[in-house]
Amino acid sequence: MRLLTILTVVAALCAAGNLAAQERNVPDSLAGKAKIKEDAAQAVALKRVPGTVESVALAKSGKTRLVYTFKVQRTGRTGLTDVLVNANTGKVITVRRESTKGKSTAHRSS
């Protein structure tokens, strides 16, 4: 029983370490202008592309559009998938898979 408790604690600490290792580039000046918060946008991205978020960034696209970019490591696949979520509407703009060969494929949402 004690071994099970120790293993559970170790697993929880490893999971917390993975969350802390997530790269984050979300300036406060832009985050205040976004209508959709980061955690809600992340939920939308993970619903579209299940996996683990490796990094997140918030940037302007054009003159007025704010976009969250989530790099997601899909379960059981190599390479990362970029999921772009509109920070004002919460809709997925594009899903772009980065292959290990350096090419990427894009899927636009309508």
Secondary structure as GFF3:
##gff-version 3
##sequence-region A 1 110
A	DSSP	alpha_helix	2	20	.	.	.	ID=ss1
A	DSSP	beta_strand	23	25	.	.	.	ID=ss2
A	DSSP	alpha_helix	28	31	.	.	.	ID=ss3
A	DSSP	alpha_helix	38	48	.	.	.	ID=ss4
A	DSSP	beta_strand	51	61	.	.	.	ID=ss5
A	DSSP	beta_strand	65	74	.	.	.	ID=ss6
A	DSSP	beta_strand	81	86	.	.	.	ID=ss7
A	DSSP	beta_strand	92	98	.	.	.	ID=ss8
A	DSSP	beta_strand	104	108	.	.	.	ID=ss9
###
